[in-house]
């Protein structure tokens, strides 16, 4: 039997409580999780680690989710992206639609149910080509 690589999800959000909640849900589902508190740190993490999926908030200081998505698509086109934003206002939905147009694979409104989060991540993972075994 070959080594099974655990998929790694990078959670990018400026709110520590949100990152903790998402980490807990993802780790319980069997994912490895990395965290970043803004787009700058998220992009730096992509250079240091093998990341399969990025979950990014849209509204963050320093580098927001829209800029982050654009750079991920440019520099790491194979990585799956879930964009999320505080649900309920029309402005948030506009930003989520923009994120989708710029390359986010899935969009989620906060707060989301754990099953919605896991569905978004697993649907992206199933769309990605399987890694070839290394001899």
N, C-alpha and C positions, 0 to 999 in steps of 0.2 A: 504494500500500500504506500502511495506517495504522500508527501506532506500536504495537508489541507491548509490553505492560507485563509485566515480569518479576514473577511472584508473590513476595511477601515473607513470609518465615517468621520469627517472633519466637521465639527459644529462651530460656526462662526456667529457669535451673538455678543453684544456688549452687556447683556444682563446675566450676571453669574447664576442667578436662580434658574433662568431658562436653560442655560448650558447644563446645569446639574440635572434638571428634569429630563432633558433630551438624552444626556449621557446614560442615566439610569434606565430609561426605556430601551435604548439601543443596546446597552450591555446585557440586559436581561434577555434580549432577543439573539444574543450571540455575536454582536458586532464589536470590534475594537473601536475605541473612540478617542479622537484627538480634539482639542479645543483651542479656540482663538477668540480674543475679545474684540477684534475688528478686522477689516479687510486686509490691512497691512500684515498683521500677524498670521492671518489665514493664508495669504499668498506665500509668506515665508515658510509656513508649515508644509505647503505643497512641494517646496524645494527640498525639504529635509526628509520627508516621509513618503511612503507609497500610500496614497489616498485613493479610494475607489469612488466615494460619493462625498460631495460637500453640501451641507445644509447651511444656508446663510440667511441671516436676517437682512432686511432691506435698509431700515433706518438705523444707522450706526454712526458714531463720530469718527473722525479721521479718514476712513475710507469706507463708503457705504456699500451696500450689497450690489447695487447696479454696477458701480465701477469694478467691484470684485468679480462679478459674473463676466463682464466684458474681458477682463484680464485672464480669467480661467479659460474661457473659450478660446482666446488667442494663443495662450501658452501651454495649455493642457486640454486639448479638445476631447480627449477620451474620457474625461472625468464626468460623472453624473452630477447634476446640480439640482437641489431642491431650494427654492426661494420661499421665504416666509415673512409675513408682516402682521402687525397687530390688526386683527380683523375688525370689520364693522364700518369703517369710514370709506367713502368713495375714493379718497386719496390713496389709501392703502391698496385698494383694488387696482387703481390705475398703475401704481408702482409694481404690483405683482404682474399685471399684463405687460408692462414694459420689460420686466425681468424675463418673462416667458418669451417675448419677442427677441430678446438679446441672447437667448440660449438656455434658460433654465428648463430642465426637463419636466419638472413638476412645480406647482405653486401651492402653498398652504396658508390659510389664515390662522393667526394666533387668536385665542388658544385653540390648539388642535387636540383631538383625541389620540391616545397612543396608537390605536389601530390605524388612524389616518397617516401618522408619521411612518409607521412600519410599512404600510402599503406603498407609500411614495418611494421609500428607499428600496424595497424589494422589487418594485416594478422597474426602477432604473437598473438595478443589478441584473434583472432578467433580460433587459434590452442590450446589455453589454456582451460582447463576445467572450466566450469562455477562454481563460488563459490556457495556453498550450503547456503540457507537462514538460519539465526540464529534465533531461537525462543526467 
